[in-house]
């Protein structure tokens, strides 16, 4: 594994970018699905 990172040093940045992208998509999907399940309540003014 160390030889691979020595040969391709940008591989670590690419891996980190993929993990960050996956986390971003996961958080967006998780929060968006939570909003759909809520029932809007009547606001009485």
mmCIF entry with sequence, helices, sheets and N, C-alpha, C, O atoms, coordinates in Angstrom:
data_MODEL
# 
_entry.id   MODEL 
# 
_entity.id                         1 
_entity.type                       polymer 
_entity.pdbx_number_of_molecules   1 
# 
_entity_poly.entity_id                      1 
_entity_poly.type                           'polypeptide(L)' 
_entity_poly.nstd_linkage                   no 
_entity_poly.nstd_monomer                   no 
_entity_poly.pdbx_seq_one_letter_code       
;(UNK)(UNK)(UNK)(UNK)(UNK)(UNK)(UNK)(UNK)(UNK)(UNK)(UNK)(UNK)(UNK)(UNK)(UNK)(UNK)
(UNK)(UNK)(UNK)(UNK)(UNK)(UNK)(UNK)(UNK)(UNK)(UNK)(UNK)(UNK)(UNK)(UNK)(UNK)(UNK)
(UNK)(UNK)(UNK)(UNK)(UNK)(UNK)(UNK)(UNK)(UNK)(UNK)(UNK)(UNK)(UNK)
;
_entity_poly.pdbx_seq_one_letter_code_can   XXXXXXXXXXXXXXXXXXXXXXXXXXXXXXXXXXXXXXXXXXXXX 
_entity_poly.pdbx_strand_id                 A 
# 
loop_
_entity_poly_seq.entity_id 
_entity_poly_seq.num 
_entity_poly_seq.mon_id 
_entity_poly_seq.hetero 
1 1  UNK n 
1 2  UNK n 
1 3  UNK n 
1 4  UNK n 
1 5  UNK n 
1 6  UNK n 
1 7  UNK n 
1 8  UNK n 
1 9  UNK n 
1 10 UNK n 
1 11 UNK n 
1 12 UNK n 
1 13 UNK n 
1 14 UNK n 
1 15 UNK n 
1 16 UNK n 
1 17 UNK n 
1 18 UNK n 
1 19 UNK n 
1 20 UNK n 
1 21 UNK n 
1 22 UNK n 
1 23 UNK n 
1 24 UNK n 
1 25 UNK n 
1 26 UNK n 
1 27 UNK n 
1 28 UNK n 
1 29 UNK n 
1 30 UNK n 
1 31 UNK n 
1 32 UNK n 
1 33 UNK n 
1 34 UNK n 
1 35 UNK n 
1 36 UNK n 
1 37 UNK n 
1 38 UNK n 
1 39 UNK n 
1 40 UNK n 
1 41 UNK n 
1 42 UNK n 
1 43 UNK n 
1 44 UNK n 
1 45 UNK n 
# 
_struct_asym.id          A 
_struct_asym.entity_id   1 
# 
loop_
_struct_conf.conf_type_id 
_struct_conf.id 
_struct_conf.pdbx_PDB_helix_id 
_struct_conf.beg_label_comp_id 
_struct_conf.beg_label_asym_id 
_struct_conf.beg_label_seq_id 
_struct_conf.pdbx_beg_PDB_ins_code 
_struct_conf.end_label_comp_id 
_struct_conf.end_label_asym_id 
_struct_conf.end_label_seq_id 
_struct_conf.pdbx_end_PDB_ins_code 
_struct_conf.beg_auth_comp_id 
_struct_conf.beg_auth_asym_id 
_struct_conf.beg_auth_seq_id 
_struct_conf.end_auth_comp_id 
_struct_conf.end_auth_asym_id 
_struct_conf.end_auth_seq_id 
_struct_conf.pdbx_PDB_helix_class 
_struct_conf.details 
_struct_conf.pdbx_PDB_helix_length 
HELX_P HELX_P1 AA1 UNK A 2  ? UNK A 7  ? UNK A 2  UNK A 7  1 ? 6  
HELX_P HELX_P2 AA2 UNK A 11 ? UNK A 37 ? UNK A 11 UNK A 37 1 ? 27 
# 
_struct_conf_type.id          HELX_P 
_struct_conf_type.criteria    ? 
_struct_conf_type.reference   ? 
# 
loop_
_atom_site.group_PDB 
_atom_site.id 
_atom_site.type_symbol 
_atom_site.label_atom_id 
_atom_site.label_alt_id 
_atom_site.label_comp_id 
_atom_site.label_asym_id 
_atom_site.label_entity_id 
_atom_site.label_seq_id 
_atom_site.pdbx_PDB_ins_code 
_atom_site.Cartn_x 
_atom_site.Cartn_y 
_atom_site.Cartn_z 
_atom_site.occupancy 
_atom_site.B_iso_or_equiv 
_atom_site.pdbx_formal_charge 
_atom_site.auth_seq_id 
_atom_site.auth_comp_id 
_atom_site.auth_asym_id 
_atom_site.auth_atom_id 
_atom_site.pdbx_PDB_model_num 
ATOM 1   N N  . UNK A 1 1  ? 0.836   -1.202 0.000  1.00 0.00 ? 1  UNK A N  1 
ATOM 2   C CA . UNK A 1 1  ? 0.000   0.000  0.000  1.00 0.00 ? 1  UNK A CA 1 
ATOM 3   C C  . UNK A 1 1  ? 0.871   1.254  0.000  1.00 0.00 ? 1  UNK A C  1 
ATOM 4   O O  . UNK A 1 1  ? 0.564   2.234  -0.678 1.00 0.00 ? 1  UNK A O  1 
ATOM 5   N N  . UNK A 1 2  ? 1.944   1.213  0.756  1.00 0.00 ? 2  UNK A N  1 
ATOM 6   C CA . UNK A 1 2  ? 2.847   2.357  0.814  1.00 0.00 ? 2  UNK A CA 1 
ATOM 7   C C  . UNK A 1 2  ? 3.497   2.616  -0.535 1.00 0.00 ? 2  UNK A C  1 
ATOM 8   O O  . UNK A 1 2  ? 3.692   3.768  -0.923 1.00 0.00 ? 2  UNK A O  1 
ATOM 9   N N  . UNK A 1 3  ? 3.838   1.539  -1.259 1.00 0.00 ? 3  UNK A N  1 
ATOM 10  C CA . UNK A 1 3  ? 4.433   1.698  -2.592 1.00 0.00 ? 3  UNK A CA 1 
ATOM 11  C C  . UNK A 1 3  ? 3.454   2.348  -3.554 1.00 0.00 ? 3  UNK A C  1 
ATOM 12  O O  . UNK A 1 3  ? 3.842   3.146  -4.408 1.00 0.00 ? 3  UNK A O  1 
ATOM 13  N N  . UNK A 1 4  ? 2.192   2.002  -3.411 1.00 0.00 ? 4  UNK A N  1 
ATOM 14  C CA . UNK A 1 4  ? 1.169   2.577  -4.287 1.00 0.00 ? 4  UNK A CA 1 
ATOM 15  C C  . UNK A 1 4  ? 1.032   4.077  -4.045 1.00 0.00 ? 4  UNK A C  1 
ATOM 16  O O  . UNK A 1 4  ? 0.915   4.851  -4.996 1.00 0.00 ? 4  UNK A O  1 
ATOM 17  N N  . UNK A 1 5  ? 1.046   4.492  -2.778 1.00 0.00 ? 5  UNK A N  1 
ATOM 18  C CA . UNK A 1 5  ? 0.935   5.914  -2.459 1.00 0.00 ? 5  UNK A CA 1 
ATOM 19  C C  . UNK A 1 5  ? 2.207   6.666  -2.835 1.00 0.00 ? 5  UNK A C  1 
ATOM 20  O O  . UNK A 1 5  ? 2.144   7.845  -3.184 1.00 0.00 ? 5  UNK A O  1 
ATOM 21  N N  . UNK A 1 6  ? 3.355   6.005  -2.770 1.00 0.00 ? 6  UNK A N  1 
ATOM 22  C CA . UNK A 1 6  ? 4.595   6.649  -3.210 1.00 0.00 ? 6  UNK A CA 1 
ATOM 23  C C  . UNK A 1 6  ? 4.603   6.850  -4.720 1.00 0.00 ? 6  UNK A C  1 
ATOM 24  O O  . UNK A 1 6  ? 5.124   7.849  -5.218 1.00 0.00 ? 6  UNK A O  1 
ATOM 25  N N  . UNK A 1 7  ? 4.026   5.904  -5.443 1.00 0.00 ? 7  UNK A N  1 
ATOM 26  C CA . UNK A 1 7  ? 4.003   5.997  -6.907 1.00 0.00 ? 7  UNK A CA 1 
ATOM 27  C C  . UNK A 1 7  ? 2.961   6.995  -7.389 1.00 0.00 ? 7  UNK A C  1 
ATOM 28  O O  . UNK A 1 7  ? 3.193   7.716  -8.359 1.00 0.00 ? 7  UNK A O  1 
ATOM 29  N N  . UNK A 1 8  ? 1.810   7.042  -6.716 1.00 0.00 ? 8  UNK A N  1 
ATOM 30  C CA . UNK A 1 8  ? 0.721   7.957  -7.077 1.00 0.00 ? 8  UNK A CA 1 
ATOM 31  C C  . UNK A 1 8  ? 0.346   8.801  -5.855 1.00 0.00 ? 8  UNK A C  1 
ATOM 32  O O  . UNK A 1 8  ? -0.591  8.450  -5.139 1.00 0.00 ? 8  UNK A O  1 
ATOM 33  N N  . UNK A 1 9  ? 1.048   9.891  -5.605 1.00 0.00 ? 9  UNK A N  1 
ATOM 34  C CA . UNK A 1 9  ? 0.766   10.680 -4.389 1.00 0.00 ? 9  UNK A CA 1 
ATOM 35  C C  . UNK A 1 9  ? -0.605  11.374 -4.410 1.00 0.00 ? 9  UNK A C  1 
ATOM 36  O O  . UNK A 1 9  ? -1.154  11.682 -3.353 1.00 0.00 ? 9  UNK A O  1 
ATOM 37  N N  . UNK A 1 10 ? -1.155  11.621 -5.597 1.00 0.00 ? 10 UNK A N  1 
ATOM 38  C CA . UNK A 1 10 ? -2.461  12.283 -5.671 1.00 0.00 ? 10 UNK A CA 1 
ATOM 39  C C  . UNK A 1 10 ? -3.614  11.321 -5.402 1.00 0.00 ? 10 UNK A C  1 
ATOM 40  O O  . UNK A 1 10 ? -4.768  11.738 -5.309 1.00 0.00 ? 10 UNK A O  1 
ATOM 41  N N  . UNK A 1 11 ? -3.299  10.043 -5.278 1.00 0.00 ? 11 UNK A N  1 
ATOM 42  C CA . UNK A 1 11 ? -4.340  9.055  -5.010 1.00 0.00 ? 11 UNK A CA 1 
ATOM 43  C C  . UNK A 1 11 ? -5.020  9.318  -3.671 1.00 0.00 ? 11 UNK A C  1 
ATOM 44  O O  . UNK A 1 11 ? -6.225  9.110  -3.534 1.00 0.00 ? 11 UNK A O  1 
ATOM 45  N N  . UNK A 1 12 ? -4.262  9.769  -2.696 1.00 0.00 ? 12 UNK A N  1 
ATOM 46  C CA . UNK A 1 12 ? -4.828  10.054 -1.376 1.00 0.00 ? 12 UNK A CA 1 
ATOM 47  C C  . UNK A 1 12 ? -5.834  11.204 -1.455 1.00 0.00 ? 12 UNK A C  1 
ATOM 48  O O  . UNK A 1 12 ? -6.886  11.152 -0.817 1.00 0.00 ? 12 UNK A O  1 
ATOM 49  N N  . UNK A 1 13 ? -5.517  12.238 -2.232 1.00 0.00 ? 13 UNK A N  1 
ATOM 50  C CA . UNK A 1 13 ? -6.446  13.364 -2.389 1.00 0.00 ? 13 UNK A CA 1 
ATOM 51  C C  . UNK A 1 13 ? -7.715  12.943 -3.121 1.00 0.00 ? 13 UNK A C  1 
ATOM 52  O O  . UNK A 1 13 ? -8.812  13.388 -2.783 1.00 0.00 ? 13 UNK A O  1 
ATOM 53  N N  . UNK A 1 14 ? -7.564  12.096 -4.111 1.00 0.00 ? 14 UNK A N  1 
ATOM 54  C CA . UNK A 1 14 ? -8.729  11.595 -4.830 1.00 0.00 ? 14 UNK A CA 1 
ATOM 55  C C  . UNK A 1 14 ? -9.621  10.749 -3.945 1.00 0.00 ? 14 UNK A C  1 
ATOM 56  O O  . UNK A 1 14 ? -10.847 10.841 -4.006 1.00 0.00 ? 14 UNK A O  1 
ATOM 57  N N  . UNK A 1 15 ? -8.993  9.921  -3.119 1.00 0.00 ? 15 UNK A N  1 
ATOM 58  C CA . UNK A 1 15 ? -9.745  9.086  -2.186 1.00 0.00 ? 15 UNK A CA 1 
ATOM 59  C C  . UNK A 1 15 ? -10.487 9.938  -1.164 1.00 0.00 ? 15 UNK A C  1 
ATOM 60  O O  . UNK A 1 15 ? -11.643 9.668  -0.838 1.00 0.00 ? 15 UNK A O  1 
ATOM 61  N N  . UNK A 1 16 ? -9.818  10.960 -0.666 1.00 0.00 ? 16 UNK A N  1 
ATOM 62  C CA . UNK A 1 16 ? -10.449 11.860 0.296  1.00 0.00 ? 16 UNK A CA 1 
ATOM 63  C C  . UNK A 1 16 ? -11.607 12.615 -0.341 1.00 0.00 ? 16 UNK A C  1 
ATOM 64  O O  . UNK A 1 16 ? -12.634 12.830 0.302  1.00 0.00 ? 16 UNK A O  1 
ATOM 65  N N  . UNK A 1 17 ? -11.452 13.016 -1.591 1.00 0.00 ? 17 UNK A N  1 
ATOM 66  C CA . UNK A 1 17 ? -12.519 13.720 -2.296 1.00 0.00 ? 17 UNK A CA 1 
ATOM 67  C C  . UNK A 1 17 ? -13.732 12.815 -2.514 1.00 0.00 ? 17 UNK A C  1 
ATOM 68  O O  . UNK A 1 17 ? -14.870 13.265 -2.386 1.00 0.00 ? 17 UNK A O  1 
ATOM 69  N N  . UNK A 1 18 ? -13.498 11.555 -2.840 1.00 0.00 ? 18 UNK A N  1 
ATOM 70  C CA . UNK A 1 18 ? -14.608 10.616 -3.017 1.00 0.00 ? 18 UNK A CA 1 
ATOM 71  C C  . UNK A 1 18 ? -15.355 10.377 -1.708 1.00 0.00 ? 18 UNK A C  1 
ATOM 72  O O  . UNK A 1 18 ? -16.584 10.298 -1.699 1.00 0.00 ? 18 UNK A O  1 
ATOM 73  N N  . UNK A 1 19 ? -14.627 10.261 -0.615 1.00 0.00 ? 19 UNK A N  1 
ATOM 74  C CA . UNK A 1 19 ? -15.262 10.060 0.686  1.00 0.00 ? 19 UNK A CA 1 
ATOM 75  C C  . UNK A 1 19 ? -16.084 11.289 1.061  1.00 0.00 ? 19 UNK A C  1 
ATOM 76  O O  . UNK A 1 19 ? -17.201 11.160 1.563  1.00 0.00 ? 19 UNK A O  1 
ATOM 77  N N  . UNK A 1 20 ? -15.536 12.482 0.820  1.00 0.00 ? 20 UNK A N  1 
ATOM 78  C CA . UNK A 1 20 ? -16.265 13.714 1.133  1.00 0.00 ? 20 UNK A CA 1 
ATOM 79  C C  . UNK A 1 20 ? -17.523 13.836 0.271  1.00 0.00 ? 20 UNK A C  1 
ATOM 80  O O  . UNK A 1 20 ? -18.568 14.267 0.759  1.00 0.00 ? 20 UNK A O  1 
ATOM 81  N N  . UNK A 1 21 ? -17.431 13.462 -0.995 1.00 0.00 ? 21 UNK A N  1 
ATOM 82  C CA . UNK A 1 21 ? -18.594 13.512 -1.886 1.00 0.00 ? 21 UNK A CA 1 
ATOM 83  C C  . UNK A 1 21 ? -19.661 12.527 -1.428 1.00 0.00 ? 21 UNK A C  1 
ATOM 84  O O  . UNK A 1 21 ? -20.848 12.853 -1.426 1.00 0.00 ? 21 UNK A O  1 
ATOM 85  N N  . UNK A 1 22 ? -19.247 11.325 -1.042 1.00 0.00 ? 22 UNK A N  1 
ATOM 86  C CA . UNK A 1 22 ? -20.203 10.339 -0.544 1.00 0.00 ? 22 UNK A CA 1 
ATOM 87  C C  . UNK A 1 22 ? -20.899 10.841 0.721  1.00 0.00 ? 22 UNK A C  1 
ATOM 88  O O  . UNK A 1 22 ? -22.112 10.691 0.865  1.00 0.00 ? 22 UNK A O  1 
ATOM 89  N N  . UNK A 1 23 ? -20.137 11.431 1.629  1.00 0.00 ? 23 UNK A N  1 
ATOM 90  C CA . UNK A 1 23 ? -20.739 11.967 2.855  1.00 0.00 ? 23 UNK A CA 1 
ATOM 91  C C  . UNK A 1 23 ? -21.715 13.098 2.558  1.00 0.00 ? 23 UNK A C  1 
ATOM 92  O O  . UNK A 1 23 ? -22.773 13.186 3.181  1.00 0.00 ? 23 UNK A O  1 
ATOM 93  N N  . UNK A 1 24 ? -21.367 13.957 1.615  1.00 0.00 ? 24 UNK A N  1 
ATOM 94  C CA . UNK A 1 24 ? -22.258 15.056 1.254  1.00 0.00 ? 24 UNK A CA 1 
ATOM 95  C C  . UNK A 1 24 ? -23.568 14.532 0.682  1.00 0.00 ? 24 UNK A C  1 
ATOM 96  O O  . UNK A 1 24 ? -24.645 14.986 1.070  1.00 0.00 ? 24 UNK A O  1 
ATOM 97  N N  . UNK A 1 25 ? -23.479 13.583 -0.233 1.00 0.00 ? 25 UNK A N  1 
ATOM 98  C CA . UNK A 1 25 ? -24.694 13.007 -0.824 1.00 0.00 ? 25 UNK A CA 1 
ATOM 99  C C  . UNK A 1 25 ? -25.524 12.298 0.233  1.00 0.00 ? 25 UNK A C  1 
ATOM 100 O O  . UNK A 1 25 ? -26.749 12.414 0.237  1.00 0.00 ? 25 UNK A O  1 
ATOM 101 N N  . UNK A 1 26 ? -24.870 11.563 1.132  1.00 0.00 ? 26 UNK A N  1 
ATOM 102 C CA . UNK A 1 26 ? -25.580 10.856 2.191  1.00 0.00 ? 26 UNK A CA 1 
ATOM 103 C C  . UNK A 1 26 ? -26.319 11.825 3.109  1.00 0.00 ? 26 UNK A C  1 
ATOM 104 O O  . UNK A 1 26 ? -27.476 11.587 3.456  1.00 0.00 ? 26 UNK A O  1 
ATOM 105 N N  . UNK A 1 27 ? -25.667 12.904 3.501  1.00 0.00 ? 27 UNK A N  1 
ATOM 106 C CA . UNK A 1 27 ? -26.303 13.879 4.399  1.00 0.00 ? 27 UNK A CA 1 
ATOM 107 C C  . UNK A 1 27 ? -27.476 14.565 3.711  1.00 0.00 ? 27 UNK A C  1 
ATOM 108 O O  . UNK A 1 27 ? -28.516 14.775 4.335  1.00 0.00 ? 27 UNK A O  1 
ATOM 109 N N  . UNK A 1 28 ? -27.327 14.915 2.439  1.00 0.00 ? 28 UNK A N  1 
ATOM 110 C CA . UNK A 1 28 ? -28.413 15.583 1.713  1.00 0.00 ? 28 UNK A CA 1 
ATOM 111 C C  . UNK A 1 28 ? -29.606 14.654 1.564  1.00 0.00 ? 28 UNK A C  1 
ATOM 112 O O  . UNK A 1 28 ? -30.743 15.075 1.780  1.00 0.00 ? 28 UNK A O  1 
ATOM 113 N N  . UNK A 1 29 ? -29.371 13.399 1.198  1.00 0.00 ? 29 UNK A N  1 
ATOM 114 C CA . UNK A 1 29 ? -30.465 12.440 1.027  1.00 0.00 ? 29 UNK A CA 1 
ATOM 115 C C  . UNK A 1 29 ? -31.138 12.159 2.362  1.00 0.00 ? 29 UNK A C  1 
ATOM 116 O O  . UNK A 1 29 ? -32.363 12.052 2.429  1.00 0.00 ? 29 UNK A O  1 
ATOM 117 N N  . UNK A 1 30 ? -30.352 12.037 3.423  1.00 0.00 ? 30 UNK A N  1 
ATOM 118 C CA . UNK A 1 30 ? -30.897 11.731 4.748  1.00 0.00 ? 30 UNK A CA 1 
ATOM 119 C C  . UNK A 1 30 ? -31.764 12.880 5.262  1.00 0.00 ? 30 UNK A C  1 
ATOM 120 O O  . UNK A 1 30 ? -32.842 12.644 5.808  1.00 0.00 ? 30 UNK A O  1 
ATOM 121 N N  . UNK A 1 31 ? -31.309 14.111 5.095  1.00 0.00 ? 31 UNK A N  1 
ATOM 122 C CA . UNK A 1 31 ? -32.109 15.241 5.571  1.00 0.00 ? 31 UNK A CA 1 
ATOM 123 C C  . UNK A 1 31 ? -33.324 15.472 4.686  1.00 0.00 ? 31 UNK A C  1 
ATOM 124 O O  . UNK A 1 31 ? -34.382 15.849 5.190  1.00 0.00 ? 31 UNK A O  1 
ATOM 125 N N  . UNK A 1 32 ? -33.200 15.255 3.383  1.00 0.00 ? 32 UNK A N  1 
ATOM 126 C CA . UNK A 1 32 ? -34.338 15.457 2.481  1.00 0.00 ? 32 UNK A CA 1 
ATOM 127 C C  . UNK A 1 32 ? -35.424 14.420 2.734  1.00 0.00 ? 32 UNK A C  1 
ATOM 128 O O  . UNK A 1 32 ? -36.608 14.748 2.664  1.00 0.00 ? 32 UNK A O  1 
ATOM 129 N N  . UNK A 1 33 ? -35.057 13.193 3.022  1.00 0.00 ? 33 UNK A N  1 
ATOM 130 C CA . UNK A 1 33 ? -36.068 12.174 3.278  1.00 0.00 ? 33 UNK A CA 1 
ATOM 131 C C  . UNK A 1 33 ? -36.755 12.416 4.617  1.00 0.00 ? 33 UNK A C  1 
ATOM 132 O O  . UNK A 1 33 ? -37.911 12.029 4.788  1.00 0.00 ? 33 UNK A O  1 
ATOM 133 N N  . UNK A 1 34 ? -36.088 13.030 5.546  1.00 0.00 ? 34 UNK A N  1 
ATOM 134 C CA . UNK A 1 34 ? -36.701 13.344 6.837  1.00 0.00 ? 34 UNK A CA 1 
ATOM 135 C C  . UNK A 1 34 ? -37.769 14.409 6.716  1.00 0.00 ? 34 UNK A C  1 
ATOM 136 O O  . UNK A 1 34 ? -38.747 14.399 7.464  1.00 0.00 ? 34 UNK A O  1 
ATOM 137 N N  . UNK A 1 35 ? -37.595 15.323 5.784  1.00 0.00 ? 35 UNK A N  1 
ATOM 138 C CA . UNK A 1 35 ? -38.582 16.380 5.605  1.00 0.00 ? 35 UNK A CA 1 
ATOM 139 C C  . UNK A 1 35 ? -39.872 15.858 4.995  1.00 0.00 ? 35 UNK A C  1 
ATOM 140 O O  . UNK A 1 35 ? -40.949 16.363 5.310  1.00 0.00 ? 35 UNK A O  1 
ATOM 141 N N  . UNK A 1 36 ? -39.785 14.860 4.132  1.00 0.00 ? 36 UNK A N  1 
ATOM 142 C CA . UNK A 1 36 ? -40.978 14.333 3.473  1.00 0.00 ? 36 UNK A CA 1 
ATOM 143 C C  . UNK A 1 36 ? -41.888 13.597 4.449  1.00 0.00 ? 36 UNK A C  1 
ATOM 144 O O  . UNK A 1 36 ? -43.101 13.560 4.244  1.00 0.00 ? 36 UNK A O  1 
ATOM 145 N N  . UNK A 1 37 ? -41.334 13.018 5.496  1.00 0.00 ? 37 UNK A N  1 
ATOM 146 C CA . UNK A 1 37 ? -42.126 12.215 6.413  1.00 0.00 ? 37 UNK A CA 1 
ATOM 147 C C  . UNK A 1 37 ? -42.917 13.057 7.408  1.00 0.00 ? 37 UNK A C  1 
ATOM 148 O O  . UNK A 1 37 ? -43.879 12.569 8.002  1.00 0.00 ? 37 UNK A O  1 
ATOM 149 N N  . UNK A 1 38 ? -42.532 14.292 7.594  1.00 0.00 ? 38 UNK A N  1 
ATOM 150 C CA . UNK A 1 38 ? -43.228 15.143 8.560  1.00 0.00 ? 38 UNK A CA 1 
ATOM 151 C C  . UNK A 1 38 ? -44.573 15.607 8.020  1.00 0.00 ? 38 UNK A C  1 
ATOM 152 O O  . UNK A 1 38 ? -44.693 15.966 6.849  1.00 0.00 ? 38 UNK A O  1 
ATOM 153 N N  . UNK A 1 39 ? -45.562 15.598 8.866  1.00 0.00 ? 39 UNK A N  1 
ATOM 154 C CA . UNK A 1 39 ? -46.891 16.059 8.482  1.00 0.00 ? 39 UNK A CA 1 
ATOM 155 C C  . UNK A 1 39 ? -46.994 17.532 8.856  1.00 0.00 ? 39 UNK A C  1 
ATOM 156 O O  . UNK A 1 39 ? -46.777 17.889 10.013 1.00 0.00 ? 39 UNK A O  1 
ATOM 157 N N  . UNK A 1 40 ? -47.315 18.377 7.912  1.00 0.00 ? 40 UNK A N  1 
ATOM 158 C CA . UNK A 1 40 ? -47.432 19.806 8.250  1.00 0.00 ? 40 UNK A CA 1 
ATOM 159 C C  . UNK A 1 40 ? -48.625 20.048 9.174  1.00 0.00 ? 40 UNK A C  1 
ATOM 160 O O  . UNK A 1 40 ? -49.714 19.518 8.958  1.00 0.00 ? 40 UNK A O  1 
ATOM 161 N N  . UNK A 1 41 ? -48.402 20.840 10.182 1.00 0.00 ? 41 UNK A N  1 
ATOM 162 C CA . UNK A 1 41 ? -49.478 21.126 11.132 1.00 0.00 ? 41 UNK A CA 1 
ATOM 163 C C  . UNK A 1 41 ? -50.147 22.449 10.766 1.00 0.00 ? 41 UNK A C  1 
ATOM 164 O O  . UNK A 1 41 ? -49.553 23.311 10.118 1.00 0.00 ? 41 UNK A O  1 
ATOM 165 N N  . UNK A 1 42 ? -51.387 22.581 11.194 1.00 0.00 ? 42 UNK A N  1 
ATOM 166 C CA . UNK A 1 42 ? -52.138 23.808 10.899 1.00 0.00 ? 42 UNK A CA 1 
ATOM 167 C C  . UNK A 1 42 ? -51.621 24.939 11.781 1.00 0.00 ? 42 UNK A C  1 
ATOM 168 O O  . UNK A 1 42 ? -51.467 24.786 12.992 1.00 0.00 ? 42 UNK A O  1 
ATOM 169 N N  . UNK A 1 43 ? -51.361 26.064 11.151 1.00 0.00 ? 43 UNK A N  1 
ATOM 170 C CA . UNK A 1 43 ? -50.961 27.228 11.921 1.00 0.00 ? 43 UNK A CA 1 
ATOM 171 C C  . UNK A 1 43 ? -52.183 28.102 12.133 1.00 0.00 ? 43 UNK A C  1 
ATOM 172 O O  . UNK A 1 43 ? -52.773 28.611 11.180 1.00 0.00 ? 43 UNK A O  1 
ATOM 173 N N  . UNK A 1 44 ? -52.545 28.266 13.360 1.00 0.00 ? 44 UNK A N  1 
ATOM 174 C CA . UNK A 1 44 ? -53.727 29.086 13.671 1.00 0.00 ? 44 UNK A CA 1 
ATOM 175 C C  . UNK A 1 44 ? -53.269 30.452 14.143 1.00 0.00 ? 44 UNK A C  1 
ATOM 176 O O  . UNK A 1 44 ? -52.672 30.590 15.210 1.00 0.00 ? 44 UNK A O  1 
ATOM 177 N N  . UNK A 1 45 ? -53.554 31.447 13.340 1.00 0.00 ? 45 UNK A N  1 
ATOM 178 C CA . UNK A 1 45 ? -53.148 32.827 13.675 1.00 0.00 ? 45 UNK A CA 1 
ATOM 179 C C  . UNK A 1 45 ? -54.326 33.602 14.210 1.00 0.00 ? 45 UNK A C  1 
ATOM 180 O O  . UNK A 1 45 ? -54.189 34.778 14.547 1.00 0.00 ? 45 UNK A O  1 
# 
